[in-house]
């Protein structure tokens, strides 16, 4: 597939990096010379300097021969115009990143398809959804819902002195035989490990577990955490992500006690008018005196989602110092993810990665139902349908010649879920949950 990415910012760069690792035919275009230089120096893709709204520049970048274009510049209007031009030039499928959600509303005066856009991506909503999942699991660093919600992948750190420390996965499987689970990856001192049965867990390991949703609580307790229910939440920042998250929490079946701090007075007043059941405060969320006065030390969770990622990290560290149980920071630079978790922030959400995940899923549309990059490790969790031509049907998993860097974690058959073991057999139309390292993703696609 020939793919053209318009925009070489953080989203475009990250997407190009992932796709190039999968040996896709990728071209990246941007009018900023320094961005093109960064792509050229770091990625094995074609980089073209040019304006994505210019038909001449699009042709120069190969739009007439392109199967898929992804418009991910930082400006909605540029992405929309680029999409329209690309479709007119014959691009088969066009995906556009658009922050403004008005275009996707049912009463919009013009539809995305009329603008040449096949798929609209709203990264801020994806990020808000991810945070929503995270604060439902007090101890989790990652939460991915799979198999229609029947299974979850959770990331959790192994606490010193917990009952799983120094145990092999085989021993743990025997000890917890009534709670089927699969450890699909371990992050240890910056390295990603695909574990085997004789792999041993160590204190401070960051483990990624697939299990039934109703078993998550007990398994996280085994790693040394109390999976308590959070209720009192403080949101720092009335950004798009902050507003969307606040609305989701307000509409949730679980009752949340929500405070939102917004430094801009006019913006704070607007949020308050539109959210009557949320206490909206005007102030600086990095001001420790304000946080104390407004009772951050009594909060169960502190979520910092301002447009300044450094401020998000700092305010989360202050909240953690004041013993808030769970802190979540919104960042846009991938390099902040391992750093932030090392210094004590409980969970990181990367809005750029959220956009990249959604675009990646659309690129692999068809049998692929879920594609999610995990924080802190270089791996993706994939949910895929086993078609009639799948090369893994009717054989026990232990007899499959799986590519290196691939783990099968679970299977959904009709409405029944199974945690994968060596005896598990994949049948046609099963939904298979797989963790794969980047080098193995293309091989996984070929298997299905």
N, C-alpha and C positions, 0 to 999 in steps of 0.2 A: 504494500500500500504506500502510495506517495502522499506525504503529509506536509502541509505548509502551515507554519505557526507564525501568525502576525503579532508581534510584540515579544521583545527579548528581555522583559523585566523578570522579576522573581518567578512568576507563574510560568511564563514562556520558557525561561531557562530551565526550570525544574522539569517541566513536561518534556522538553527536548532531550534533557539528560536521560530521563527514564526510557523514552522511546528509542534513543540511540543505543542504549544498553541492550535493547531487545532487537537490535539490527533492523529497525524500521528505516525507510528512506525519508529523511527529514530535512526540510529547508526552513530556516528561521529568517524572518525579515524584521527590520526596525530602522527608523530614520536616525537613531542616535548612534554615532560612530563608536562611542565607548562601549555600548552594549553589544554591538556586532563584534568588536574586538574581543570582548570577554567570551562570547560564544566560540569564536574562532580558536582562541587559545586553550579552551577547556573542553570542548565537545567535538565529537567526530560527526559533525553535521555540516551541511552547506549553509553559509550565512550570507545574506544579501542586504545591503544598505538601501533603504527606500521607504517611502510613505505608503502605508497600507490602504489609504483612501485614493491613491493614484492608480488608475487602470494600467498605465505604462509600467509603474513599479511592480504591480502584481504580475503582469505578463513576464517581466524580467525575472521575477522570482519563481516562474514556472507554473502560474495558476492554471493555464490552459491544459496542463498535463497532470493536474493535482486531483487525487481522489477525495481528499478531506482537507478542509481548511479550518483552523482554530484561531479565532480572533480574541486575543487576551491582552490587549494593551490596557493601560490604566484609565482610559477614557471611554465611557459608554458610546458616545457619538461616533468615535473613530471605529469602534468594533462593529457598530451597526452599518455604517457606510461601507467599510471594508467587506462585510458579509454580502451586502447587496451587489457590490462590484464583482466579487468572486463568483457569486451564483450566475451573474450575467456572462462571465467569462467561461462558464462551463464546469465549475467545480461541483462534483456530485453531492457532497455533504458538507454543510457549513455549521460549525458550532461557535457560538458567541458568548463571551462573558459579559453580562450586563448587571450592574449593581441595582439599578432602578427596577423595582418589581412591577411597575405599572404596565409594562409591555406584556406581561404574562397573565394579567387579570382578564377574566371572561368578558368584561365590558370595555376592553381596550379598543379604541377606534381603528386600530390597524393591528393585524396579527403578525407574529414573527415570520411566518412563511411568506407573507406579502413583502417582507423586507429581505427575503432570501435566506432567512435563518431557519435551519432545521431543528436545532436544539439550543435552548437558552440555558445558561449556567448562572446560578446565583450563589457565589462562594460564601457570602456572608450568611445566608440561610443554612448552608451546609455546616459552617463553623458553629452557628448557634445550636443546630441539632446535635452536634458532637458534644458541646458543653452540657447540653440538657441530659444526654446519656451519662456523662461523667459524674455529674453531681447526684445522680441516683445511686451511684456506687461509691461510697465514701473512700474506699481504699484503692480504687482502681486508677491506674495511669492511662489506660486505654479501655474502651468498651466498644465492641462491634456486635451489632445484633445480626444474627444469621438464621437461616432456615425458618423464615416467617416468625422470628422471635423466639423460637423454641430452643435455640442454642445461642450462647454468647461466647465471644472471645474476650477475655479480660487480661490486661497487663497488670502485674502487681509485683512489688518488691518483697523479697524474702527477708524477714526481720531476724536479727541475731537471737538465738535462743528459741526460735519457733520449732514446732515438732517435725518440720520437713527438712531441717538443716542436716546435712551429711547423709541424707537418705538417697538411694538410687530411685529412678523412676519405676523400676520393677517392684521395689519394696513398697513404694507409695501406692502403686496400683493394687497390691495385695492388702495393704492396710485400709484402703478406701474403696474396697470392691463394691460397696453399696452406692458409691458416688462416682460413676464412670466419668473419666476426664482424660484429656490428652494434652501434655505439655508439648507445644509445637515449636517453641523457640526459647532460647535463653540468651539474654544480653549480660555479658560478664566483662567488666573492665574495658568496655568499648568494642568488644568482639561479639559477633552474632554466632551462636552455636545452634545447629540443628541436632537435637539430642537423640540418643538411643536409649534402650532400656537400661543399660548399665551406667548412664550418665548420672552424676551425683549433684544434688543441689547444694549450693553454698550460701552462707549469709551474704546479703546485699545483692544477690542475683536478681535481675529483672526478668521475670518469667511470664510467658504468654500461654494461657491455658484456654482450651475449648472444652466447654461442658454444658450440660443442660442449664437453662436459665435459673431454674429453682434450686440448683446445687451451688451456685456461685457463692452465696453467703458462707456456707460451711467451708468451702475450699479456700476462700480468702482468709478465714479465721485460722486455718491450718498454717498459713504463711506468717502468722503473728499479728493479724489485724482484726479489729472489731468492725464489722460491716454495719455500722449504725445508720439509721435513717436521718438524713439531713433535712432541716426545715427552714432555718433562718439564713437568708442569702443576701449578701451585699454585692451589687454590681457597680463597678467603677467604670463609668463611661457610657454616655448615651449615643454611642456610635450605631451604625446599622446593626452590627452584631448584638450590641447591648439592648437595643429596642426590640429586635426580633426575639431574643432570649427572654426578655421580660414578659412579652406577650405569651410566649409558649408556657412559661411558668404559671402565669395567671390563668391560662386555660387548662392547666393540668388537673387531673383528678386528685392528685396529691395536693394538699393545701400548703402553699409556701408563704412565708413572711418575707417580703421583698423590700429592700431599700436600694435605690439607684442614685449614684452621685454623678453629676454632670457639671464640668467647670464653666460652660457657657450658659449665662443666665437665660437668654432667649430660648436656647435649645431645651434647657431644663423645664421652663414653663410650658413649652409645647408638648414635651413628653408627659408632664403631669396632667395636662388637659386631656390627653388621649388615653391615659392609664389611671383611672380613678382609684383602683385598688392597690396601687404601688406608691410608696412614699418616695418622692423625688426630692433630692437635696441639691442645692447649687453650691459647689465648692471644688477644691482641688483634691483629687483622690490620692495624691502622693504626699499630702500634708498629714503627718502623724498625729498632730493635735486634733484635726478634724475627725480623723478615723476613730480616735479614742472617745471624743465627745459624742460621736454618733453610734458608739457601742460596737465597734468592729470586734472587740474582744469577746463579745457575746454571740457572734455569728458562728454558724456551722460551716459556711462556705463563703469565700471571698473570690469574686470573678472579676478580673481586670481586663477590659476590652476597649480601652481608649485607642485612638489612632497612633499613639506613640508607644511602640513596643518596649522601649527602655523603661518608660514610666510604668508600664504594666508589670515588668519584672520587679522593679523597685517596690511598687506598692504591694505586690504579693509577698515579697520578702518581709516587709513591715508587718503585714497581716499575720504571716507565719510566726514572726517574733512575738506577736501578741496572742499566740496560741490558738489561732483559727484552725479548725480541724482540717479543712481542705481548701487549697488555693489553686486557681486555674488562671493562667496568663495567656493572652492572645499575642502571637508573634507572627511576623511575616518572613523573617530570615531563617532558613533551615539550620544555619549554624548555631542559632540560639537554643535549639531544642535540647541537645545533650548537655549544654552548659547550664541551662535553667534547672533541669532536673537534678544535676549534680549539686547545685547550691541550695536545694531544699524546697523548690516549688513542686507541688504534688503532681500537677498535670499541665501540659502545654498543648495548645491548639494552634496550628499553623494555618491561617486563612488561605495562604497561597497553596499549601498542600491539599486543603479541602477542595479548592478549585481544580487542582491537577487530578485528584482522585476521581471527581465527577466526570471530567473530560476523558480521562483514561477509560472509565467504564463505558462511556458512549462510543469511544473508538473501538472497544472490544465488544460492542453490542451483539446480540444474538444469543449464544448459549451462556455468556457471562452475565450473572445477575448482580454480583457484588465485587467491587475491586476497591481495596482500602490499603493504603500504605500505613505502616505502623510507626509510631513515634519511638525513637531511641534505637531502632534496629533497621537494617536494610533488608526489608522483606515486605511482601504484600500478602494479604489474605484475600482469597478468591473463592467465590461461590459460582459453580458452573454446572450446567445440565449435561448429563451423559447421554449423548445421542446414539443412534443405532450404529454409527461408524466409530464410536469411541474405542480406542485400543485397549481399554482396561476392563472390559465387561467379562463377567462370569468367571473371574479368577480370584482366589484369595489375595488380599493385598500383599501378603508376605511373598507371593510368587511373582508379583509385578516387577518389572525392571524400571523402577521410577528413576527419573533424572536426579543427579546429585543436587541437593538443595531443595528438595520437595518433600513435604509431609502431608499426608491425608489425615484430616482431623475429625471429620464427621460426615454423616450421610443422612439426607432426608428422603424417605421413600413414602410416597403418598402423604400421610399426615404423621408418620412415625419417624422419630430421629434415633440415630445410633452413633455413639462415639466410636470412631474407627479403631479396630485392632487388626492384628495380622490375619485373623480369620474372616474379617469382613469381606463381603463380595459386592461389587458395584454392578447394578443392573441398569438396563435402558430406562431413561427418564429420571433416574435418581439425581438429586441435587447434591453435589460433592463439595465439601469444604476443604480447601487446600491452602497451605502456607508455602510460598515459594520465594527463594532468593531471586534477585533481578536477573542473574545469568540463566535461570531456569524457566522464566515465565514464557518465553517463546516456545520452549519444548512442551510446557503444559498445554498451551493453546493447540499445538499439533496433535497431542494425545486425544483431544476432544473434537 
